[in-house]
Amino acid sequence: MSAPERVALGTRLARAPATVGLFAICVAVFVLAERDGDTTKTDTLLAWGAAWRGQVWLGEWWRLISACFLHIGVGHLAWNLIAGFGWAEQAERRLGRARFLALYLVSGMVGAAASVLGHSVVSAGASGALFGCTGAQLAFDRADRGSWAEVIDHRVKDLMMIVVWFGFGAVGNFDNFAHAGGLLVGLSMGWWFVTPSRRALALAAAPLALIPISIAPAFTTNEFNRTDRIFEAEVNGRWKEALRLIDEQTASTGSTPYLLAARASALEGLSDDEALSALLANALASEWSTDLKVTQARMLSRRGDRDAGLTVLDQAIVDDPQHLNSRIEHAWAWLGRDTERTAADVDVIARLAPAADDVPLLRGWLALNADLLDEARDQLQRARPSNRHDDLAAAIDEIARLEPGLRTAHEGVRSVEFRVDGGPVLRPLE
C-alpha cells in the first residue's frame, strides 16, 4: 500500500483560511496582552477577557467569547495552535467556512460556560473550541463508517490525544470542564451536520443551554458562590460590600483562614488600622495564612517599619511564591522615593526570581536616576516589551535628548520628572 500523500504546509494553510484567521487572532491577542502585562498572571488575564464566574455572573457574559482567544503563557498558546491545527483544518474542509465558524465559536462558548459552572478558576484558551473540532471529526467518522468500533480503529491517534489532554487536565492546570463542554458540542453538532433530522437538531441544541445557565443572574445570590463574590468585591474596591459578604459567610460556615484574610484586606482597604491591628493581634496561629501575612507586611510598611514589613513579606513569599508579586509592586511603589531601599528590594527579587522582567526595568530606572544612561539602556535591552518597558525607553530618549544642553541649562531648570506607577523619579539637571 502506498504511503499517504504529504501535503505542504502552505497548501494546508490555504485550504483552511478560517482556521488561519482564528489562530491569527489568538496570536494577536496574546502579543497585545503580553505587551500590557504578563499572561500568566490573573490581573492581565482578567483585563484581557478571561472567563471567571466572579465576573461572568456580574453580567460580563462576553467573557465566554473573549476567553476563547486568550492564552495563559506562550506554552499554552503554542500547544493549542500546533496540536489543534490538524483538528480545525479537517473540520473546516469538511464543513465549509460558515458551518466551521459556527462549530468553533459555539464549542468555545459552551466550553467556557462549562468552566464557569464547574469550578471557580480564571480560564482562557482555545481548547474548548478545538475539542469541538475533534468531536465533530468523531461524529463524521461515525456517520461515514457506521459503527463506533470502526471509528476507534481509524482515529486511534486522535483518541489518544484526547486521553492525554484530559490526563494533563486531571493532574495539572488544564480546564477539563471546558474540554468536556467543547467535545460534547462537537459530537452533537457534527452529528447534526452530517445526519440532519429533528432528533439530531435537538441533540445539538441541548449543550447550548449551558450558556444562558452560566450567565444567569440568579447564581450571584446563592451561597454557593459567596466566596467568589467576596473576591470580586475586594478586587473592585467595594470594601463595605466585601465585609457584609464575609459576615454572612462567617455566620454560615464559621471563620476560616480565607475569610480572616479577606476581612483583613477589607479593613486595610477602608483604612481602619485600629480594627486591622486588633484582628492581627487576636489571630490564632492556625489562622495565619499567607494572604494575612502579606496584609500585615503592608500595614507595617505604612507605619514606617519597612524592615519588619519586608521580613514578614519574605516569609510569605517562602510560604507561597505567588506573593513575589507583592514584593515587586512594593519595589515599584518606592522607586524614586528611596533609591537605596528600592535597590535592596530589587536584589531580593533578583535572588527569588532571576528571570522576572521587573528586575532589569527597576535597575534601568535606578541607573537613569543615577545619571548612568548607558547602564539604563543595557538594562532596557534585557527586558521584554511591555508598558513599563516603553515608559523606560521614553524616559531614556528624553534624557538623551536633553543631555547636550545640560551644561548651558537655565538656572531655573532643576529637574525632569517621570512618574512610574508607584511614584516619581527625579533626575537632577545640575
C-alpha positions in Angstrom: 0.0 0.0 0.0 1.4 3.4 -0.9 2.2 5.9 1.8 -0.4 8.7 2.3 0.3 11.8 0.3 2.1 14.5 2.2 0.6 18.0 1.8 2.9 21.0 2.0 2.1 23.3 5.0 1.4 26.3 2.6 -1.2 24.2 0.9 -2.8 23.2 4.2 -2.9 26.8 5.3 -4.5 27.9 2.0 -7.2 25.2 2.4 -8.2 26.5 5.8 -8.5 30.3 5.7 -11.0 30.5 8.6 -8.7 28.4 10.8 -5.7 30.6 9.9 -7.8 33.7 10.7 -8.9 32.4 14.1 -5.4 31.4 15.1 -4.0 34.8 13.9 -6.5 36.5 16.3 -5.2 34.3 19.1 -1.6 35.3 18.3 -2.5 39.0 18.1 -4.4 39.0 21.4 -1.5 37.2 23.0 1.0 39.7 21.8 -1.1 42.7 22.9 -1.8 41.1 26.3 1.9 40.4 26.8 2.8 44.0 26.0 0.3 45.1 28.6 1.4 42.7 31.3 2.0 39.0 31.9 -0.4 36.4 30.5 0.5 34.0 33.3 -0.9 36.4 35.9 -4.5 36.7 36.9 -4.8 40.5 36.6 -3.6 40.5 33.0 -5.9 37.6 32.1 -9.0 39.2 33.6 -8.1 42.6 31.9 -8.0 40.8 28.5 -11.2 38.8 28.8 -10.5 35.6 30.6 -13.6 33.8 31.9 -14.1 33.7 35.7 -17.5 33.2 37.3 -17.0 36.2 39.6 -17.1 38.4 36.6 -19.4 36.5 34.3 -22.1 36.3 37.0 -21.9 40.1 37.3 -23.1 40.4 33.7 -19.8 40.2 31.7 -21.2 37.4 29.5 -18.9 38.4 26.7 -16.0 36.7 28.5 -17.4 33.4 27.3 -16.3 34.5 23.8 -13.2 36.5 24.6 -11.7 33.8 26.7 -11.5 31.5 23.6 -8.9 33.8 22.0 -6.7 34.4 25.1 -4.0 32.1 26.3 -2.1 31.6 29.5 1.6 32.0 28.6 3.4 31.2 25.3 3.5 27.4 26.0 -0.3 27.3 26.2 -0.7 29.2 23.0 1.9 27.1 21.1 0.4 23.8 22.3 -3.1 24.8 21.3 -2.1 26.1 17.9 0.2 23.3 16.9 -1.8 20.4 18.4 -5.1 21.9 17.3 -4.4 22.9 13.7 -5.0 19.5 12.3 -8.3 19.1 14.0 -9.5 22.6 13.0 -8.3 22.3 9.4 -10.0 19.0 8.9 -13.3 20.3 10.3 -13.2 23.4 8.1 -12.5 21.4 4.9 -15.4 19.0 5.8 -17.9 21.7 6.8 -17.0 24.8 4.8 -16.2 28.1 6.3 -19.5 29.2 7.7 -20.5 26.0 9.4 -17.0 25.5 10.7 -17.0 29.0 12.3 -20.3 28.2 13.9 -18.9 24.9 15.3 -15.7 26.6 16.6 -17.4 29.5 18.3 -20.2 27.6 19.8 -17.9 24.9 21.1 -15.6 27.5 22.6 -18.5 29.4 24.3 -20.1 26.2 25.7 -16.7 25.1 26.9 -16.2 28.4 28.7 -19.7 28.1 30.2 -19.0 24.6 31.5 -15.8 26.0 33.1 -17.8 28.8 34.8 -20.3 26.4 36.2 -17.8 23.6 37.0 -15.3 25.5 39.2 -14.1 28.9 40.3 -11.0 29.4 38.2 -9.7 32.0 35.8 -10.0 30.2 32.4 -8.7 31.0 28.9 -7.7 29.3 25.8 -9.0 27.8 22.5 -9.0 24.2 23.7 -12.8 24.1 24.2 -13.3 25.1 20.6 -10.6 22.7 19.4 -12.2 19.8 21.3 -15.4 20.8 19.4 -13.5 20.3 16.2 -12.2 16.9 17.1 -15.6 15.9 18.5 -17.1 16.8 15.1 -14.5 14.6 13.4 -15.6 11.7 15.5 -19.2 12.3 14.6 -18.3 12.5 10.9 -16.4 9.2 11.1 -19.4 7.5 12.9 -21.7 8.6 10.1 -19.3 7.6 7.4 -18.2 4.2 8.8 -21.4 3.0 10.5 -20.0 2.0 13.9 -18.0 3.3 16.8 -15.7 0.3 16.6 -14.6 1.4 13.1 -14.2 5.0 14.4 -11.9 3.7 17.2 -9.8 1.8 14.7 -9.5 4.8 12.4 -9.0 7.5 15.0 -6.5 5.9 17.4 -4.1 8.9 17.4 -6.9 11.4 17.9 -8.4 9.4 20.7 -5.0 9.0 22.4 -4.5 12.8 22.1 -7.9 13.3 23.8 -6.9 11.0 26.6 -3.6 12.7 27.1 -5.2 16.1 27.1 -7.8 15.1 29.7 -4.9 13.4 31.7 -3.0 16.6 31.8 -6.1 18.3 33.0 -6.6 15.9 35.8 -3.1 16.3 37.2 -2.3 19.9 36.1 -4.0 23.1 35.4 -5.8 22.3 32.2 -9.5 23.0 32.2 -11.3 19.7 31.7 -14.7 21.3 32.2 -14.0 23.4 29.1 -12.6 20.4 27.2 -15.7 18.3 28.0 -18.1 21.1 27.1 -16.4 21.6 23.7 -16.2 17.9 23.0 -19.9 17.5 23.7 -20.8 20.3 21.3 -18.6 18.9 18.6 -20.1 15.4 18.8 -23.7 16.7 18.8 -23.3 19.5 16.2 -21.1 17.3 14.0 -23.8 14.6 14.0 -26.5 17.1 13.1 -24.4 18.5 10.2 -24.0 15.1 8.6 -27.3 13.4 9.6 -29.8 16.3 9.7 -33.0 15.5 11.5 -35.2 16.9 14.2 -33.7 14.5 16.7 -30.2 15.4 15.7 -31.1 19.1 15.9 -32.4 18.7 19.5 -29.3 16.8 20.4 -27.1 19.6 19.0 -29.1 22.3 20.8 -29.1 20.7 24.2 -25.5 21.7 25.2 -26.2 25.3 24.3 -28.4 25.5 27.4 -25.2 25.8 29.4 -24.6 29.3 28.0 -27.7 31.0 29.5 -27.4 28.9 32.7 -23.8 30.0 33.2 -24.7 33.7 33.0 -28.0 33.6 34.9 -28.0 36.5 37.4 -29.8 34.2 39.9 -26.5 32.5 40.6 -25.0 35.7 42.1 -27.3 35.5 45.1 -26.6 31.8 46.0 -24.4 30.9 49.0 -22.6 28.5 46.6 -20.6 31.4 45.1 -20.4 33.8 48.0 -16.6 33.4 48.4 -16.3 34.4 44.7 -18.4 37.5 45.3 -16.1 38.4 48.2 -13.1 38.2 46.0 -14.8 40.2 43.2 -15.9 42.9 45.6 -12.4 43.3 47.0 -10.8 43.3 43.6 -13.0 46.2 42.6 -12.6 48.1 45.9 -16.1 47.6 47.3 -14.8 47.0 50.8 -18.1 47.5 52.8 -19.9 45.1 50.5 -17.0 42.6 51.0 -17.3 42.9 54.8 -21.0 42.3 54.6 -20.5 39.1 52.5 -17.7 38.0 54.9 -20.1 38.4 57.8 -22.8 36.3 56.0 -20.3 33.6 55.1 -18.8 33.5 58.6 -22.3 33.2 60.1 -23.0 30.3 57.7 -19.7 28.3 57.9 -17.7 29.8 60.8 -14.4 31.6 60.4 -11.7 30.2 58.1 -8.2 31.4 57.3 -9.5 32.6 53.9 -12.3 34.7 55.5 -10.0 36.1 58.1 -7.5 37.2 55.4 -10.4 38.6 53.3 -11.6 40.6 56.4 -8.1 41.9 57.0 -7.8 43.0 53.3 -11.2 44.8 53.5 -10.3 46.6 56.7 -7.0 47.7 55.1 -9.0 49.0 52.1 -11.2 51.0 54.5 -8.0 52.4 56.2 -9.4 51.0 59.5 -5.9 50.3 61.1 -7.3 50.1 64.6 -9.7 47.2 63.7 -7.0 45.6 61.5 -4.4 45.7 64.3 -6.9 44.1 66.7 -7.7 41.4 64.1 -4.0 40.6 63.6 -3.3 40.6 67.4 -6.1 38.1 68.1 -5.5 35.8 65.1 -4.7 32.2 66.1 -1.5 30.5 64.8 -3.7 28.2 62.7 -5.4 31.2 61.1 -2.2 32.8 59.7 -2.5 32.3 56.0 0.0 33.7 53.5 -2.6 36.4 52.5 -2.8 37.5 56.1 0.9 37.8 56.4 1.0 40.0 53.2 -1.6 42.3 54.7 0.4 42.6 57.9 3.5 43.4 55.9 1.8 46.2 54.1 0.5 47.6 57.4 4.0 47.6 59.0 5.4 49.3 55.9 2.6 52.0 56.1 3.6 52.7 59.7 7.2 53.3 58.7 8.6 49.9 59.9 9.6 48.8 56.4 12.3 46.4 57.5 9.8 44.4 59.6 7.3 44.5 56.8 9.8 43.2 54.3 10.8 40.4 56.7 7.2 39.3 57.0 6.7 39.6 53.3 9.8 37.5 52.6 8.4 34.8 54.8 5.1 34.9 52.9 7.0 34.5 49.6 8.7 31.4 51.0 5.3 30.0 52.0 3.7 30.9 48.7 5.8 32.1 45.8 2.9 33.9 44.1 3.4 36.6 46.7 6.6 37.6 45.0 4.3 39.9 43.0 3.6 41.9 46.2 7.4 42.3 46.7 7.7 43.5 43.1 4.9 46.0 43.5 6.5 47.3 46.7 9.7 48.0 44.8 7.8 49.9 42.1 6.0 51.9 44.8 9.2 53.1 46.5 11.0 53.8 43.2 12.1 57.5 43.3 11.2 57.9 47.0 14.0 55.8 48.4 16.6 54.5 45.9 18.6 52.6 48.5 15.5 50.7 49.6 14.4 50.1 46.0 17.9 48.7 45.1 17.7 46.4 48.1 14.3 45.2 47.1 15.5 44.6 43.5 18.4 42.5 44.8 15.9 40.3 46.8 13.6 40.0 43.8 16.6 39.0 41.6 17.5 36.2 44.1 14.0 34.9 44.2 13.1 35.3 40.5 16.2 36.0 38.4 14.1 35.9 35.1 11.5 38.5 36.3 11.3 41.3 33.7 10.8 43.8 36.6 14.4 43.3 37.7 16.1 44.9 34.6 13.3 47.6 34.4 13.7 48.6 38.0 17.5 48.6 37.6 17.2 50.7 34.5 15.2 53.4 36.3 17.7 53.3 39.2 20.5 53.8 36.7 18.7 56.6 35.0 18.2 58.3 38.3 21.9 58.0 39.0 22.8 59.6 35.6 24.0 56.3 34.1 22.4 56.4 30.7 24.5 53.5 29.2 23.6 51.2 32.1 19.9 52.2 31.8 20.0 51.3 28.1 21.7 48.0 28.9 19.0 47.1 31.4 16.3 48.1 29.0 17.6 45.6 26.4 17.3 42.8 29.0 13.5 43.2 29.4 10.7 42.1 27.2 8.3 44.6 25.6 5.6 45.9 27.9 4.1 49.2 29.0 6.8 49.6 31.7 9.4 48.9 29.1 8.0 51.6 26.8 7.9 54.1 29.7 11.6 53.5 30.5 12.5 53.7 26.8 10.7 57.1 26.5 12.4 58.4 29.6 15.9 57.4 28.3 15.2 59.0 25.0 14.0 62.2 26.7 17.1 62.4 28.9 19.4 61.6 26.0 17.8 64.5 24.0 18.3 66.9 26.9 21.9 65.7 27.7 23.8 68.0 25.3 22.1 71.1 26.8 22.7 70.3 30.5 25.8 72.4 30.8 24.0 75.5 29.5 20.6 74.9 31.0 18.9 77.9 32.6 19.4 78.1 36.3 15.7 77.8 36.9 15.6 74.3 35.4 16.3 71.9 38.2 14.9 68.5 37.2 12.9 66.4 34.9 10.2 64.3 36.5 8.9 60.9 35.3 6.1 59.2 37.1 6.3 55.4 37.0 3.4 53.6 38.6 4.1 54.0 42.3 5.9 57.3 42.4 8.0 60.0 40.8 11.6 59.5 39.6 13.5 62.8 39.9 16.7 63.3 37.9 18.7 66.4 38.8 19.8 68.5 35.8 22.8 70.1 37.5 
